[in-house]
Amino acid sequence: MRKGSDLLGKVIITYDTGEKIARVQDLIFDETSNRLLGLLVSEGGLLRQARVVPFSKLQAIGPSAVIVPSASAVTKASPKFALS
């Protein structure tokens, strides 16, 4: 079993190109159902939105990286994120 803290700092790599596109900064959980919704890759700021990878877009979690299908798996966070 993996701990959530094991994911922090892991590189996110695309399956289609093998490109490193981000790093996991934090985990996003649904507190009522206690399930993982996705990975936070950028917190955003004044002029930009946070960026996330929804759980449904994760292909694999390995010892040193997280694999997603393509760079488009990283999306802007929104209030509807939990429904993705």
C-alpha positions in Angstrom: 0.0 0.0 0.0 1.2 3.5 -0.9 1.0 6.5 1.4 -0.2 9.8 0.0 3.0 11.4 1.0 4.9 9.0 -1.4 3.3 10.8 -4.3 4.4 14.3 -3.4 7.2 15.5 -5.6 6.9 12.7 -8.2 7.3 13.7 -11.8 4.3 13.4 -14.1 5.1 11.9 -17.5 3.0 11.7 -20.6 2.5 8.2 -22.1 2.2 9.5 -25.7 5.5 11.5 -25.8 7.4 10.5 -22.7 7.7 14.2 -21.8 8.0 15.3 -18.2 5.2 17.9 -17.8 4.8 18.6 -14.1 5.4 17.5 -10.5 2.9 16.5 -7.9 2.5 19.3 -5.3 -0.4 17.9 -3.3 -3.3 15.5 -3.3 -7.0 16.5 -3.7 -9.4 14.5 -1.5 -13.2 14.5 -1.2 -13.6 14.7 2.6 -17.1 13.2 2.6 -16.3 10.1 0.7 -12.6 9.9 1.6 -11.6 9.3 -1.9 -8.8 10.7 -4.0 -10.1 13.1 -6.7 -6.8 14.0 -8.3 -3.4 15.6 -8.0 -2.5 19.2 -7.7 0.4 20.2 -10.0 0.2 24.0 -9.7 -1.4 26.1 -7.1 -2.1 29.0 -9.3 -1.8 32.6 -8.1 -3.2 36.0 -8.7 -3.5 35.8 -12.5 -3.7 32.0 -13.1 -5.8 29.1 -12.0 -4.6 26.1 -10.2 -3.8 23.1 -12.4 -4.8 19.5 -11.6 -4.8 16.0 -13.0 -8.2 14.3 -12.3 -7.9 10.8 -10.8 -9.7 9.4 -13.9 -6.7 10.5 -16.1 -4.0 8.6 -14.1 -2.7 5.6 -16.1 -0.1 4.4 -13.6 1.7 5.3 -10.5 5.2 4.0 -10.3 8.1 4.2 -7.9 9.5 7.4 -9.4 6.7 8.8 -11.7 3.0 9.2 -12.4 1.9 8.4 -16.0 -0.9 10.2 -17.8 -2.1 9.7 -21.4 -1.0 13.1 -22.7 -0.3 16.7 -21.6 -4.1 17.5 -21.9 -4.6 15.4 -18.8 -3.5 18.4 -16.8 -6.5 20.8 -16.6 -7.4 24.0 -14.9 -9.1 23.5 -11.5 -12.8 24.5 -11.2 -15.6 24.0 -8.8 -16.9 21.2 -11.0 -13.5 19.3 -10.6 -15.1 16.8 -8.3 -17.4 15.7 -11.0 -14.7 15.1 -13.6 
